[in-house]
Amino acid sequence: MSSTLVLSMMFVSLLVLLLSGMPLAFVLAFLAILFTVILWGTDALVLTVLQTFDAMTSDILLAIPLYVLMASVLQRSGIIEALYRAMELWFRRLPGGLAVGTVAICTVMAAMTGIVGAAVAAMGILALPSMLQRGYDQRLALGTICAGGTLGILIPPSIITIVYASTAQISVGKMFAAGIVPGIILAGLYILYIILRAIIQPNLAPRQSGEQTNLGEMLSSLKALILPVLIVLSVLGSIYAGIATPTEAAAVGVVGALISAAFQKQLTFKNLSAASMDTLRVTTMIMWITIGAKIFVSIFTGTGGADSLLQFIQDLEMNRWLVLLSMMLVLVFLGLFLDEIGIILLCVPVFLPIINAFQFDPVWFGVLFLITAQMGYITPPFGYTLFYIKGVLPPDIGMGTVYRAIVPFLVLQLIALILFMLFPEIVTWLPEQLSQKVRS
């Protein structure tokens, strides 16, 4: 049986089973085991055992449950509510101030937790009713929350960044550093867009001119920033100072989250139990997908698929930028149907040899990938943020409004993607500066 035929059968089977609604993790594992037996017999199933063992003993992936636990504890600690009250006081007099404050909080939450669902759910509960009560346009409010929540994909500590670094076999610390400047720039684009829209169309975001701003109350509200700043410094500071690896810093973050919850008087058995269950659920989902994908990709590589694809692209003699653009289009398209972790585990082992062959920086490519992942998170029909926000929508707002709301922010993400493609130094400058200090 030729390798081309085998590869075609694998991917057609993958597509058919995914369209049938079967979970990605089990589809990948089933097809990998099936084709292993067909190609090499039952004795070759030892490969599946080795790949499973490799995934289960990965030091890098150990950071995932720790960061998820940190995010879950913080979500229940009351810090986010205090942050929102502070931002509401400081930003409400700006054009589009509540929306601007929402993006600012999402940026802080991204640096604290790296979990998209936590930011979208929290802002859907806190910020959405507040903006709607003050006459904000529904689409502006919804788009701000959905897009702002995705900053947790790019700004460290990000779970998806860890999965990418583990799959690409590059430093997690460098990937974390690479996401900081692009994440801040993207948040800045969101804020600039909101302010300009509010200036041009003031009816979309009415200013609260009648409300008096109490300076003492504003200064007092800044106390809400102390714990988040300490958590961010403890996690990212320990990484970039060379004190801890990203995995070790995750443990530091968990301790910081527990201390913060204790200060907020939310360190209860009920909250710890719920956070532990969230951690178990998310980590199990990620690990099943990881195991299935590693087995599937090992079969793909074993049949010569990666080498054949690389040779095919080199034979085309295409400009390397056209090849990169084609990869970006593939990733955006896959983001319509698959979750980002599945895309990483399927595409990165295939794309990375091509990236290296064309002498692109894999860290820079990783940031481009993360931006396409952000686009996938807010793109119908399977964008996760759309499902997160659906759970808190008022009865009079339909999903059609949400779909229209994300269009301007999708364009902003595309602009950021093009910007970072044209100017790679924006992405690579900080990792290069910190490369001597960051521990893998």
MIMAR-355273 format. One record per residue: residue in three letters; x, y, z of N, C-alpha, C in turn. Coordinates in steps of 0.2 Angstrom, whole numbers, plus 5000, padded with zeros to 4 digits. Layout:
BEGIN
ALAXYZXYZXYZ ...
REM end
This chain:
BEGIN
MET500449945000500050005000500450065000 SER500450114995500850174994500750215000 SER501250255002501150305007500650365005 THR500650384999500150434997499450404998 LEU499250344997498650314998498450315005 VAL498950295009498850285016498650355019 LEU499050405017498950475020498250505018 SER498050485012497450515009496850475013 MET496950415015496450375018496450405026 MET496950415029497050445035496650505036 PHE496750555031496450625032495750625030 VAL495550585025494850575023494450545029 SER494750495032494350465038494350515044 LEU494850555045494850605050494350655049 LEU494250675043493750725041493050705042 VAL492950645040492250615040492050605047 LEU492550575051492350565058492250625062 LEU492650675061492550735064491850775063 LEU491650765056491050795054490450755057 SER490550695059490050655062489950675069 GLY490350715072490250745079490650705084 MET491050655082491450625087491950665090 PRO492150655097492650695100493350685096 LEU493750745096494350745092494850695095 ALA494950695102495450645105495350575103 PHE494650555103494550485102494550465095 VAL494450515090494450505083495250495081 LEU495650535084496350535083496650465085 ALA496550445091496750385094496550325090 PHE495850325089495550265085495950255078 LEU495950315074496250305068497050285068 ALA497350315073498050295074498150225075 ILE497750195080497850125081497650085075 LEU497050105072496850065066497350065061 PHE497650115059498150115053498850085056 THR498950085062499550055065499549975063 VAL498949955065498849885064498849865057 ILE498449905053498449885046499149885042 LEU499549935044500249945041500749895044 TRP500749895050501349855053501149795058 GLY500449785059500249735063500249755070 THR499949705074499849715081500449735085 ASP501049705083501649715087501849785087 ALA501649825082501849895082501449935087 LEU500949905090500549945095500949975101 VAL501549945101502049975106502150045105 LEU502150065099502250135097501750185101 THR501050155101500550195105500750205112 VAL500950145115501150145122501750195123 LEU502250195119502750245120502550315119 GLN502150335114501950395114501450425120 THR501050375122500650395128501150405134 PHE501650365135502050375141502450435140 ASP502650455134503050515133502650575134 ALA501950575133501550635134501350635142 MET501350585145501150575152501750595157 THR502350595154502950615158503250675156 SER502950715152503150775150503250835155 ASP503850855157503950905162503550975160 ILE503550985153503251055151502451045152 LEU502150995150501450985151501250985158 LEU501650975163501550975170501251045172 ALA501451095168501251165170500551175168 ILE500251135164499551145162499051145168 PRO499051085172498551085177498751135183 LEU499351155183499451205188499251275186 TYR499351295180499051355178498251355178 VAL497951305176497251295176496951305183 LEU497351275188497151275195497151345197 MET497751385196497851455197497251495195 ALA497051485188496551525185495851505189 SER495751445190495051425193495051455201 VAL495551455204495551485211495451565211 LEU495851595206495751665205495051685203 GLN494751645199494051655196493551665202 ARG493751625207493251615213493451655219 SER493951695218494251735224493951805225 GLY493551825220493251895221493751955218 ILE494351935216494851985213494552015207 ILE494251975203494052005196493452055197 GLU493052045202492452095204492752155206 ALA493252155211493652215213493952245208 LEU494252215203494652245197494152285193 TYR493552255192493052285188492852345191 ARG492652345197492452405201492952465200 ALA493652445201494152495200494152525193 MET494152475188494152505181493552545179 GLU493052525182492452565180492452635183 LEU492752645189492952715191493452755187 TRP493952725185494452755182494352765174 PHE493952725171493852735164493252765161 ARG492752765166492052785164491952855160 ARG492452895161492352965158492752965151 LEU493052915150493352915143492852895138 PRO492952915131492452895126492552815126 GLY491952785127491952715127492252685133 GLY492252725138492652705144492552635147 LEU491952615148491752545151492052495146 ALA492052505140492252455135493052455135 VAL493352515136494052515137494252485143 GLY493952495148494052465155494052385154 THR493552365151493452295150494052265146 VAL494352295141494952265138495452265143 ALA495552325147496152325151496052275157 ILE495452255159495352205164495552135160 CYS495352125154495452065151496252055150 THR496552105149497352105148497652085155 VAL497352115160497652095167497452025168 MET496852005167496651935168497051885164 ALA497251905158497651865153498351845157 ALA498651905159499251895163499251865169 MET498651855172498551825179498451745177 THR497951735172497751665172497851625165 GLY497851665160497951635153497451595151 ILE496851595154496251555152495651595149 VAL495551585143495051625139494351625142 GLY494151565144493451555147493351595153 ALA493851605157493751645164493651715162 ALA494051745157493951815156493251825153 VAL493051785148492451795144491851785149 ALA491851735153491251725158491251775163 ALA491751795166491751855171491551915168 MET491851935162491552005159490851995157 GLY490651935154489951935152489451945158 ILE489651925164489251925170489351995173 LEU489952025173490052095176489952155172 ALA490352145166490352205162489752215157 LEU489552165154488952165149488352205152 PRO488052175158487452215161487652285162 SER488252305164488452375166488452415160 MET488752385154488752425148488052435145 LEU487652385145486952385142486552435146 GLN486652435153486252485157486352555155 ARG487052565153487252635152487152655144 GLY486752615141486552635134487152615129 TYR487552575130488052555125487752505120 ASP488052515114487852475108487952395110 GLN487452355109487552285110488152255107 ARG488252275100488752235097489452265099 LEU489452325101490152355103490252315110 ALA489752315114489952275121490052205120 LEU489752165116489852095115490552085111 GLY490652125106491252115103491852125107 THR491852175112492352195116492552135121 ILE491952105124492052055128492351995125 CYS492051975119492351915116493051925113 ALA493251975110493951985108494351995114 GLY494152035119494652045125494851985128 GLY494351935129494451875132494951835129 THR495051835122495551795118496251815119 LEU496351875123497051895124497451845129 GLY497051805132497351755136497651705132 ILE497551695126497951655121498651675120 LEU498751745120499351765117499751795123 ILE499451825128499851855134499951795139 PRO500651785141500751735146500551745153 PRO500351695156500451625155499851595151 SER500051565145499451545141499551465140 ILE498951435141499051355141499151335134 ILE498851375129498951355122499751365120 THR500051415123500751435121501151375124 ILE500951345130501351295133501251235128 VAL500651215126500551155121500951165115 TYR500951225112501351245106502151235107 ALA502351255113503051255114503251185115 SER502851145119502951075120503051035113 THR502551045109502551015102503051035098 ALA503251095098503751125093504451115096 GLN504551085103505151075106505551135106 ILE505251195108505651255110505451285117 SER505851335119505851355126505151385127 VAL504851365132504151395134504251465137 GLY504851475140505051545142505051595137 LYS505451575131505451615125504751635122 MET504351575122503751585119503251635123 PHE503351625130503051675134503251745133 ALA503951755132504151825131503951855124 ALA503951805119503751825113502951855112 GLY502551825117501851845117501651915120 ILE502151945124501951995128501852065124 VAL502352085120502252145116501752135111 PRO501652085107501052075103500452075106 GLY500352045112499752045116499552115118 ILE500052155120499952225122499752265116 ILE500052255110499852295104499152275102 LEU498952215103498352195101497752225105 ALA497952225112497452255116497452335115 GLY498052365113498052435111497552445105 LEU497652405100497152405094496452405096 TYR496252365100495552355103495352425106 ILE495752445110495652515114495552565109 LEU496052575105496052625100495452625095 TYR495252565093494652555089493952585093 ILE493952565100493352575104493352655105 ILE493852685106493852755107493652795101 LEU493952775095493852805089493052795087 ARG492852735088492052725087491652765091 ALA491852775098491452815103491452885101 ILE492052915098492152985096491652995090 ILE491752955085491352965079490652955080 GLN490452905084489752885085489652885092 PRO489552945095489452945103488852905105 ASN488352895101487752865103487952785105 LEU488452765102488652695103488952675110 ALA489152735113489452725120489352795124 PRO488752805126488652865130489052875136 ARG489352935136489752955142489252975148 GLN489552955154489152965160489253035163 SER489053085160489253155162488953175169 GLY488353145170488053165176488353135183 GLU488753085182489053045188489653085190 GLN489753095197490253135200490853085201 THR491453105200492053055201492353075208 ASN492353035212492653045219493353025219 LEU493853075219494553055219494753005224 GLY494553015230494652975236494452905234 GLU493852895232493552825230494052795224 MET494252835219494652815214495352785216 LEU495652825221496252805223496152745228 SER495652735232495552685236495452615232 SER495152625226494952565222495652535219 LEU496152575219496852545216497052485220 LYS496852485227497052425231496852355227 ALA496352365223496152295219496752275215 LEU497152325213497752305208498352265212 ILE498352275218498952255222499052175221 LEU498552135222498552065222498652035215 PRO498352065210498452045203499152055201 VAL499452115203500152135201500652095204 LEU500552075210500952035214500951965211 ILE500351935208500351875205500751875199 VAL500551925195500951925188501651935189 LEU501951975194502651975195502951915198 SER502551875202502851815205502851765199 VAL502451765195502451705189502951735184 LEU502751785181503251805175503851835177 GLY503951865183504551895186505051835187 SER504751785190505251725192505451695186 ILE505051695180505351665174505851705171 TYR505751775170506151815166506751835170 ALA506751825177507351835181507751775181 GLY507551725178507951665178507951625185 ILE507451635189507451605195507051535195 ALA506551535190506151475190505951465182 THR505851395181505651375174504851395174 PRO504551395168503851405168503451355172 THR503651295172503351245176503351265184 GLU503951285186504051305193503651365195 ALA503651415190503251475191502551465191 ALA502351405188501551395189501451375196 ALA501851335199501751315206501751385210 VAL502251425209502251495212501551525212 GLY501351525205500651555204500051525208 VAL500051465209499551425212499551455220 VAL500151455223500251485230500051555230 GLY500151595225499951665225499151665225 ALA498851625220498151625220497851605226 LEU498151555230497851535236497851585241 ILE498451625242498551675246498051735245 SER497951745238497451795236496751785238 ALA496551715237495951695239495851705247 ALA496351685251496351695258496251765260 PHE496551815257496451885258495751905257 GLN495451875252494751895250494251855254 LYS494551815258494051765262493651725258 GLN493951695253493651655248493951585248 LEU494451575252494851505252494451455256 THR493851435253493451385256493451315253 PHE493251265257493251205254492851195248 LYS492251225248491851225242492151255236 ASN492551315236492851345231493451305229 LEU493851275233494451235232494251165228 SER493651135230493351075227493151095220 ALA492851155219492551165212493151185208 ALA493651215210494251235206494651165204 SER494651125209495051055208494651015202 MET494051015202493650985197493751015190 ASP493751085190493851115184494551095181 THR495051095186495751075184495751005181 LEU495450965184495350895182495050885175 ARG494550925174494150915168494550945162 VAL494851005163495151035158495850995156 THR496150975161496850945160496750875157 THR496150845159496050775156495850785148 MET495450835147495350845140495950865136 ILE496350905138496950925135497450855134 MET497550815139497950765139497650705134 TRP497050695134496750645129496850665122 ILE496750735121496950755114497650755112 THR498050765117498850765116499050695115 ILE498750645118498950575117498750555110 GLY498150565109497850545102498250575096 ALA498350645097498750675092499450655091 LYS499750645096500450615096500550545092 ILE500050505094500050445091499850445083 PHE499350495082499150505075499750535071 VAL500050585073500650615070501250565069 SER501350525074501850475073501750425068 ILE501150405067500950365061501050405054 PHE500850475054500950515048501650515047 THR502050535052502850535051503150475048 GLY502850415052503150355050503050325043 THR502450355040502350335033502650385028 GLY503050425031503450475026503050535024 GLY502450545028502050605026502350675027 ALA502750685032503050745033503650765028 ASP504050705027504550715022504250725015 SER503750695013503350695007503150765006 LEU502750795011502550865011503050915010 LEU503550905013504150955013504450955006 GLN504550895003504850884997504350914991 PHE503750904992503250934988503251004987 ILE503251034993503251114993503951134991 GLN504451104992505151124989505151124982 ASP504851074979504851064972504351114968 LEU503951144972503451194969503851254968 GLU504451264971504851324971504451394972 MET504051384976503651444978504051494983 ASN503851554982504151604987503951584994 ARG504451584999504351565005503751605009 TRP503651665007503151705010502451685008 LEU502451655002501751624999501651565003 VAL502151525004502051465008501851475015 LEU502151525018501951555025501151575025 LEU501051615020500351635019499851585018 SER500051535015499651475014499551435020 MET500051435024499951395031499451435035 MET499551505035499051545039498351535037 LEU498251535031497551515028497351455030 VAL497751405030497551335033497351335040 LEU497751375044497651375051496951415053 VAL496851465049496251505050495651465048 PHE495651425043495151385040495051325046 LEU495551295048495451245053495151265059 GLY495351335061495051365067494251365067 LEU493951365061493251365060492951295063 PHE493351245063493051175065493351145070 LEU494051155072494351115077494551165083 ASP494651135088494951175094495751185093 GLU495951235096496651255094497151205097 ILE497051175102497551125104497551065099 GLY497051045097497050995092497351015085 ILE497351085083497651105078498451105079 ILE498651125085499351135086499651065085 LEU499251015089499550945089499550915082 LEU499150935078499050905071499550935066 CYS499551005066499851045061500651065063 VAL500751075069501451095071501951045069 PRO501850985070502350935068502450935061 VAL501950945057501950945050502251015047 PHE502051065050502251135047502951155049 LEU503151135055503851155058504451135054 PRO504451075051505051065046505051105040 ILE504451125038504451175032504651245035 ILE504451265041504651335044505451335044 ASN505651275047506451275048506751275041 ALA506451235036506851235030506851305026 PHE506351345027506351405024506651465029 GLN506951435034507351485039506951535042 PHE506251515044505851565048506051545055 ASP505951595060505951585067505351545070 PRO505451485073504851455075504551485081 VAL504951525085504551565090504151625087 TRP504351655082503951705078503351675075 PHE503451615072502951575069502351555074 GLY502651545080502151525086501751575087 VAL501951645087501551695089501051705083 LEU501251705077500751705072500251655072 PHE500451595074499951535075499451555081 LEU499651585086499251605092498751655090 ILE498951705085498451755083497951715079 THR498151665075497551635071497151595076 ALA497451575081497051535086496551585089 GLN496751645091496251695093495751705088 MET495851715082495351715077494851665077 GLY495151605078494751545078494251545084 TYR494451575090494051575096493451625095 ILE493451675090492851715090492551705083 THR492751655079492451645072491851595073 PRO491251605070490751555069491051495065 PRO490751435065490251415070490451385076 PHE491151375077491351345083491751385088 GLY491751445087492251495091492051485099 TYR492451465103492351455110492051515113 THR492251575112492051635116491351645114 LEU491051625108490351635106489951585111 PHE490151525113489851485117489851505124 TYR490451535126490551565133490051625134 ILE489951665129489551725130488851705129 LYS488651655126487951635125487651625131 GLY488051595136487751575142487551635147 VAL487751695145487551755149487251805145 LEU486951785139486651835135485951855138 PRO485751915138485051925140484551895135 PRO483951885137483451855132483351885126 ASP483451955126483251995120483851995115 ILE484451965116484951965112485151895109 GLY485051895102485151825099485951815097 MET486051755095486751745092486951775086 GLY486451795082486551835076486951905078 THR486751935083487051995086487751985088 VAL487851925091488551915093488951905087 TYR488751865082489151855076489351915072 ARG488851965072489052035069489452075073 ALA489452065080489852105085490552085084 ILE490752025082491452005082491852025076 VAL491452045070491752065064492352115064 PRO492152175067492752225068493352205071 PHE493252165077493852135080494152085077 LEU493852045073494151995068494652035063 VAL494352085061494752125056495452155060 LEU495352175066495952205070496452145071 GLN496152085072496652025073497052015067 LEU496652015061496952005055497552065053 ILE497352125055497852175054498452165059 ALA498352145065498952125069499352065066 LEU498952015063499351965060499751985055 ILE499552025050499952055045500552095047 LEU500352135053500852185055501452135058 PHE501352085062501852045064502252005059 MET501851985054502151955048502651995045 LEU502452065044502952105040503452135044 PHE503352135051503952165056504052105061 PRO504452055059504552005064504952025070 GLU505352085070505652105076505252125081 ILE504652145080504152165085504052105090 VAL504052045087503951975091504551955094 THR505151955090505751925092506251965097 TRP506052035097506552075101506552055108 LEU505952045112506052035119506251965120 PRO506151915117506451845118507151845117 GLU507451885113508151895112508451925118 GLN508151975120508352015126508451975132 LEU507951925133507851885139508151815138 SER508451805132508651735131509251715136 GLN509651755138510151735143509851715150 LYS509251745152509051735158508451685159 VAL508051675153507551625154507751555154 ARG507451515159507651445159507051405156 SER507251355153506751315149506451265154 
REM end
